[in-house]
């Protein structure tokens, strides 16, 4: 039985890629790089490239491992050099790769990430094997002793979003039938892309009753549910990051309420440097979560709402993977039996640690170390929020 397991296991499944991140922090050339990164005919001096495995499976899955959790990874890579590098990077962190499939349908997915200091990232992405990912890439037998199935980035996985998410919804339904709890993270996509032309409102209406913990970013969520509101955000933000102008009461809460109406158990909305918004459904919905989690949280987590401000990072190098590692902190704390408030604290802590490195993972520590830093008076970033 799931509820009898002491060392609760997470299956982290979904999107995998190789991230290539050039170092753009070059003193006096910063201004030039920020202004002319994609200008034709320019040769810009940059630093060495950080090459690391990325995507939800890696950032969230290995993040859980780094923080002391028990995790198994499931995803797909190609039979190529990038695939071998991804597997090698996974093994470096002490996680097994036996549940990673090797596809002949496409090459390994990769991203080239330009992160000039003081501005948002520019990402070039090749979807690769993720486009073909399906139920055949999941070892359902291994869900028998898992408490939580975490799936990341359906908007970047063609097979998961096309036909109004038909295969994605079928996958979640199959997982739920095993008695395992389900969490889902999303990813940003372009309106003009194939993913952007899908009916995400319909996809969420069908998938959220099967999703115990839904963990999108504010921008991703708004793009899925309310395009008109999303364009209003962009207009208000101007050249600033959208999350800088968000009002929790007016902008975030209505979206969260819609998600609960659609059937989500609990909602964790990442709001960039501001922090994390949390909202949970009632006891009757929470108790439906599998893996022994529903019984654990049904009473104490029911009908909760909070805004967790971000911790001040020691330094900011790159935001790559910050949302994924925040989710890893939340999930690790959840399965360790922490109260919902502590889950939010540790999610914010993991995100703050992540931004200090390019690879998203090397700065992460066990939960006990994070708790020590918080207890020692780790400073929060000031700002308006619902505490």
PLY file of the C-alpha trace (Angstrom):
ply
format ascii 1.0
element vertex 387
property float x
property float y
property float z
element edge 386
property int vertex1
property int vertex2
end_header
0.00 0.00 0.00
1.19 3.52 -0.81
0.22 4.82 2.62
2.47 2.31 4.39
5.67 3.38 2.70
8.03 5.33 4.92
10.47 6.44 2.20
8.00 7.95 -0.24
9.17 7.81 -3.85
8.58 10.32 -6.63
8.48 9.48 -10.33
9.71 12.56 -12.22
8.62 12.20 -15.85
8.33 14.30 -18.98
10.64 16.77 -20.69
14.42 16.23 -20.89
16.95 18.31 -22.82
20.56 19.45 -22.88
21.06 23.08 -21.85
23.96 25.04 -23.35
24.44 28.38 -21.57
27.26 30.75 -22.65
28.66 33.02 -19.95
27.71 36.58 -20.94
28.92 38.31 -17.77
31.90 40.13 -19.26
32.24 43.47 -17.51
32.27 46.32 -20.05
30.81 44.23 -22.84
27.57 43.58 -20.95
25.89 46.64 -22.43
26.83 45.63 -25.95
25.70 42.05 -25.45
22.35 43.13 -24.01
21.66 45.52 -26.85
23.09 43.65 -29.81
22.86 39.96 -28.97
21.02 39.08 -32.17
22.23 41.92 -34.42
23.41 40.60 -37.83
27.09 40.89 -38.67
28.28 41.22 -35.06
31.03 39.21 -33.37
30.56 39.39 -29.61
33.10 38.08 -27.14
31.53 35.69 -24.62
32.79 33.35 -21.93
32.86 29.59 -21.63
29.66 27.60 -22.05
28.00 25.72 -19.23
26.67 22.43 -20.59
24.17 20.67 -18.36
21.23 18.32 -18.52
17.98 20.23 -18.17
14.23 20.09 -18.47
11.71 19.21 -15.81
12.87 15.61 -15.33
16.41 16.74 -14.58
15.84 20.01 -12.71
12.93 18.86 -10.59
13.81 15.17 -10.41
17.47 15.55 -9.51
16.56 18.56 -7.38
14.43 16.23 -5.25
17.38 13.85 -5.00
19.73 16.67 -3.96
17.33 17.72 -1.22
17.15 14.22 0.21
14.16 12.72 -1.59
13.71 9.34 -3.24
13.19 9.76 -6.98
13.14 7.83 -10.24
13.44 9.58 -13.61
11.42 8.74 -16.73
11.88 10.46 -20.06
13.36 10.01 -23.52
16.65 10.88 -25.22
18.02 10.14 -28.67
20.75 7.70 -29.56
23.30 10.48 -30.02
26.10 12.38 -28.31
23.76 14.85 -26.63
21.80 11.92 -25.22
24.97 10.37 -23.83
25.92 13.67 -22.19
22.46 13.95 -20.58
22.67 10.42 -19.17
26.21 11.04 -17.91
25.10 14.21 -16.13
22.22 12.36 -14.48
24.52 9.62 -13.25
26.91 12.25 -11.88
24.21 13.16 -9.37
23.71 9.56 -8.33
20.36 8.88 -9.99
19.67 5.82 -12.11
18.94 6.13 -15.82
17.45 2.69 -16.41
13.97 4.16 -16.90
15.12 6.66 -19.56
14.13 5.38 -23.01
16.35 5.72 -26.10
14.35 6.82 -29.12
15.27 6.40 -32.78
12.49 8.76 -33.88
14.43 11.97 -33.20
17.62 13.41 -31.72
17.96 14.53 -28.11
16.26 17.83 -27.33
18.51 20.79 -26.55
18.31 24.47 -25.65
20.80 27.29 -26.22
20.19 29.80 -23.44
21.40 33.39 -23.63
21.07 35.03 -20.20
22.57 38.56 -20.31
22.87 40.04 -16.81
19.96 42.28 -15.88
17.55 41.12 -18.56
15.34 38.17 -19.43
16.66 35.06 -21.14
16.56 34.28 -24.85
16.15 30.56 -25.52
16.57 28.61 -28.75
14.96 25.19 -28.32
14.81 21.96 -30.36
12.03 19.65 -29.12
13.68 16.42 -30.26
12.53 13.17 -28.66
10.13 15.03 -26.37
7.78 15.46 -29.33
7.31 11.69 -29.48
7.02 11.00 -25.75
4.03 8.84 -24.78
2.72 6.17 -22.43
5.19 3.69 -23.89
7.97 5.72 -22.23
6.47 5.20 -18.76
7.20 2.03 -16.75
3.87 1.80 -14.96
5.03 -1.13 -12.82
7.36 1.27 -11.02
4.41 3.40 -9.99
3.26 0.62 -7.67
5.65 1.76 -4.94
5.58 5.48 -5.80
3.65 8.07 -3.82
3.74 10.88 -6.41
3.99 11.07 -10.19
5.32 14.46 -11.30
4.98 15.38 -14.97
6.75 18.37 -16.43
6.31 20.59 -19.50
3.38 19.22 -21.56
3.31 22.49 -23.60
6.77 21.60 -24.97
5.85 17.99 -25.83
3.89 17.74 -29.07
2.40 14.33 -28.35
1.08 15.59 -25.03
-0.67 18.75 -26.23
-1.94 17.98 -29.73
-5.55 16.89 -30.23
-6.54 18.93 -27.17
-4.18 16.98 -24.92
-5.77 13.61 -25.63
-2.67 11.52 -24.85
-1.71 13.68 -21.87
-5.13 13.28 -20.26
-5.10 9.53 -20.93
-1.66 9.29 -19.32
-2.79 11.12 -16.17
-5.90 8.94 -15.94
-3.79 5.78 -16.16
-1.47 7.09 -13.44
-4.39 7.97 -11.16
-5.75 4.45 -11.57
-2.56 3.11 -9.96
-3.41 5.01 -6.77
-0.52 7.46 -7.14
-0.83 11.21 -6.51
-0.23 13.46 -9.52
1.53 16.82 -9.86
1.99 18.78 -13.09
4.31 21.63 -14.07
3.94 23.60 -17.29
6.31 25.59 -19.51
6.12 28.82 -21.49
5.17 28.62 -25.16
4.62 31.08 -27.99
1.08 32.06 -28.95
1.86 31.53 -32.65
3.27 28.03 -32.10
1.40 24.75 -32.53
1.09 24.56 -28.75
-0.29 28.09 -28.69
-3.05 27.14 -31.11
-4.35 24.36 -28.85
-7.34 24.90 -26.57
-5.58 24.98 -23.20
-8.73 25.90 -21.34
-10.22 22.62 -22.51
-7.02 20.70 -21.72
-7.03 22.05 -18.17
-10.74 21.37 -17.68
-10.08 17.72 -18.50
-6.70 17.26 -16.79
-7.10 19.17 -13.51
-9.59 16.73 -11.95
-6.72 14.22 -12.34
-4.09 16.65 -10.98
-3.59 16.88 -7.22
-0.90 19.59 -7.37
-0.77 22.02 -10.31
2.37 24.16 -10.48
2.49 26.62 -13.40
4.14 30.02 -13.59
1.83 33.03 -13.59
2.61 33.84 -17.23
2.13 30.26 -18.42
-1.16 30.03 -16.59
-2.54 33.30 -17.91
-1.51 32.43 -21.47
-3.43 29.17 -21.12
-6.58 30.53 -19.51
-7.00 34.18 -20.45
-5.18 35.57 -23.50
-6.87 38.96 -23.16
-5.65 39.31 -19.57
-2.19 38.14 -20.64
-1.92 40.92 -23.24
-3.06 43.44 -20.64
-0.20 42.24 -18.42
2.29 42.71 -21.26
0.99 46.21 -21.93
1.24 47.17 -18.26
4.73 45.71 -17.97
6.19 47.48 -20.99
9.86 46.51 -21.07
9.81 45.14 -17.54
9.41 41.52 -16.49
5.69 40.76 -16.35
5.91 39.40 -12.80
7.07 42.82 -11.57
3.66 44.38 -12.23
1.40 41.59 -11.00
-1.13 42.26 -8.27
-1.82 39.07 -6.32
-5.40 40.01 -5.46
-6.45 41.20 -8.92
-4.23 39.18 -11.26
-3.38 35.86 -9.63
-6.25 34.98 -7.30
-8.96 34.88 -10.06
-6.85 32.45 -12.09
-6.24 30.23 -9.07
-9.95 30.17 -8.27
-10.69 29.02 -11.81
-8.18 26.17 -11.44
-9.88 24.96 -8.26
-13.24 25.19 -10.03
-11.81 22.98 -12.78
-10.87 20.35 -10.19
-7.24 20.89 -9.09
-6.37 19.78 -5.56
-3.83 22.48 -4.77
-2.29 25.23 -6.89
1.30 26.49 -6.63
1.78 29.50 -8.93
5.34 30.73 -9.46
5.43 34.53 -9.67
9.09 35.14 -10.54
11.18 37.17 -8.12
8.03 38.14 -6.19
7.51 34.65 -4.83
4.95 31.84 -4.87
1.16 31.92 -4.57
-0.54 28.93 -2.93
-4.20 27.97 -2.89
-5.81 24.66 -1.92
-9.21 23.06 -2.36
-11.37 21.65 0.39
-10.93 18.46 2.36
-13.17 16.42 0.04
-10.89 17.11 -2.95
-7.54 16.83 -1.16
-8.33 13.41 0.31
-8.57 12.09 -3.26
-4.80 12.45 -3.73
-3.18 9.02 -3.91
0.05 7.66 -2.53
-1.05 8.16 1.08
-0.75 11.92 0.57
-4.47 12.65 0.61
-4.93 11.27 4.12
-1.84 13.17 5.24
-2.96 16.62 4.08
-6.77 16.53 3.78
-7.54 18.33 7.04
-4.55 20.60 7.68
-4.13 21.74 4.06
-7.81 22.33 3.25
-8.95 25.75 2.01
-5.60 27.47 2.51
-4.23 30.54 0.76
-0.88 32.27 1.10
1.77 34.22 -0.75
5.35 33.18 -0.04
7.85 35.96 -0.77
11.18 35.01 -2.29
14.34 34.74 -0.23
17.16 37.05 -1.23
19.69 35.10 -3.29
23.37 35.36 -2.35
23.99 36.19 -6.03
22.00 36.05 -9.25
23.63 34.38 -12.24
20.76 32.76 -14.14
17.09 32.08 -13.59
17.28 28.83 -15.55
15.59 26.06 -13.59
14.56 28.23 -10.63
10.90 27.34 -11.00
11.71 23.65 -11.40
13.87 23.56 -8.29
11.26 25.48 -6.30
8.84 22.71 -7.21
11.45 20.16 -6.15
11.66 21.85 -2.76
7.89 21.82 -2.39
7.56 18.15 -3.36
10.46 16.98 -1.20
9.01 18.79 1.80
5.51 17.46 1.07
6.69 13.85 1.00
8.74 14.43 4.14
5.48 15.25 5.90
6.11 18.97 6.35
3.15 21.32 6.91
2.04 23.40 3.93
3.68 26.56 5.28
7.06 24.82 5.49
6.63 23.39 2.00
6.30 26.95 0.71
9.32 28.17 2.71
11.47 25.37 1.30
10.19 25.90 -2.24
11.22 29.56 -2.05
14.57 28.59 -0.53
15.35 26.13 -3.33
14.52 28.71 -5.99
16.80 31.30 -4.36
19.68 28.82 -4.21
19.23 27.86 -7.85
19.65 31.35 -9.33
23.22 31.59 -8.04
24.52 29.01 -10.53
24.11 28.29 -14.23
23.30 24.60 -13.94
20.24 24.88 -11.61
21.34 21.98 -9.38
24.83 22.27 -7.92
23.85 24.85 -5.28
20.99 22.78 -3.85
21.39 21.25 -0.38
19.40 18.79 1.77
16.26 20.23 3.36
17.92 20.26 6.77
20.56 22.73 5.54
17.90 24.96 4.00
15.99 24.96 7.27
19.13 26.03 9.12
19.62 28.97 6.77
15.98 30.02 7.13
16.15 29.71 10.92
19.30 31.85 10.94
17.30 34.76 9.50
17.55 34.39 5.74
16.28 37.72 4.38
13.16 37.91 2.26
12.86 40.18 -0.77
10.55 43.04 0.28
7.34 43.51 -1.64
3.61 43.30 -1.52
2.15 39.87 -0.90
-0.55 38.04 0.97
1.17 36.47 3.95
0 1
1 2
2 3
3 4
4 5
5 6
6 7
7 8
8 9
9 10
10 11
11 12
12 13
13 14
14 15
15 16
16 17
17 18
18 19
19 20
20 21
21 22
22 23
23 24
24 25
25 26
26 27
27 28
28 29
29 30
30 31
31 32
32 33
33 34
34 35
35 36
36 37
37 38
38 39
39 40
40 41
41 42
42 43
43 44
44 45
45 46
46 47
47 48
48 49
49 50
50 51
51 52
52 53
53 54
54 55
55 56
56 57
57 58
58 59
59 60
60 61
61 62
62 63
63 64
64 65
65 66
66 67
67 68
68 69
69 70
70 71
71 72
72 73
73 74
74 75
75 76
76 77
77 78
78 79
79 80
80 81
81 82
82 83
83 84
84 85
85 86
86 87
87 88
88 89
89 90
90 91
91 92
92 93
93 94
94 95
95 96
96 97
97 98
98 99
99 100
100 101
101 102
102 103
103 104
104 105
105 106
106 107
107 108
108 109
109 110
110 111
111 112
112 113
113 114
114 115
115 116
116 117
117 118
118 119
119 120
120 121
121 122
122 123
123 124
124 125
125 126
126 127
127 128
128 129
129 130
130 131
131 132
132 133
133 134
134 135
135 136
136 137
137 138
138 139
139 140
140 141
141 142
142 143
143 144
144 145
145 146
146 147
147 148
148 149
149 150
150 151
151 152
152 153
153 154
154 155
155 156
156 157
157 158
158 159
159 160
160 161
161 162
162 163
163 164
164 165
165 166
166 167
167 168
168 169
169 170
170 171
171 172
172 173
173 174
174 175
175 176
176 177
177 178
178 179
179 180
180 181
181 182
182 183
183 184
184 185
185 186
186 187
187 188
188 189
189 190
190 191
191 192
192 193
193 194
194 195
195 196
196 197
197 198
198 199
199 200
200 201
201 202
202 203
203 204
204 205
205 206
206 207
207 208
208 209
209 210
210 211
211 212
212 213
213 214
214 215
215 216
216 217
217 218
218 219
219 220
220 221
221 222
222 223
223 224
224 225
225 226
226 227
227 228
228 229
229 230
230 231
231 232
232 233
233 234
234 235
235 236
236 237
237 238
238 239
239 240
240 241
241 242
242 243
243 244
244 245
245 246
246 247
247 248
248 249
249 250
250 251
251 252
252 253
253 254
254 255
255 256
256 257
257 258
258 259
259 260
260 261
261 262
262 263
263 264
264 265
265 266
266 267
267 268
268 269
269 270
270 271
271 272
272 273
273 274
274 275
275 276
276 277
277 278
278 279
279 280
280 281
281 282
282 283
283 284
284 285
285 286
286 287
287 288
288 289
289 290
290 291
291 292
292 293
293 294
294 295
295 296
296 297
297 298
298 299
299 300
300 301
301 302
302 303
303 304
304 305
305 306
306 307
307 308
308 309
309 310
310 311
311 312
312 313
313 314
314 315
315 316
316 317
317 318
318 319
319 320
320 321
321 322
322 323
323 324
324 325
325 326
326 327
327 328
328 329
329 330
330 331
331 332
332 333
333 334
334 335
335 336
336 337
337 338
338 339
339 340
340 341
341 342
342 343
343 344
344 345
345 346
346 347
347 348
348 349
349 350
350 351
351 352
352 353
353 354
354 355
355 356
356 357
357 358
358 359
359 360
360 361
361 362
362 363
363 364
364 365
365 366
366 367
367 368
368 369
369 370
370 371
371 372
372 373
373 374
374 375
375 376
376 377
377 378
378 379
379 380
380 381
381 382
382 383
383 384
384 385
385 386
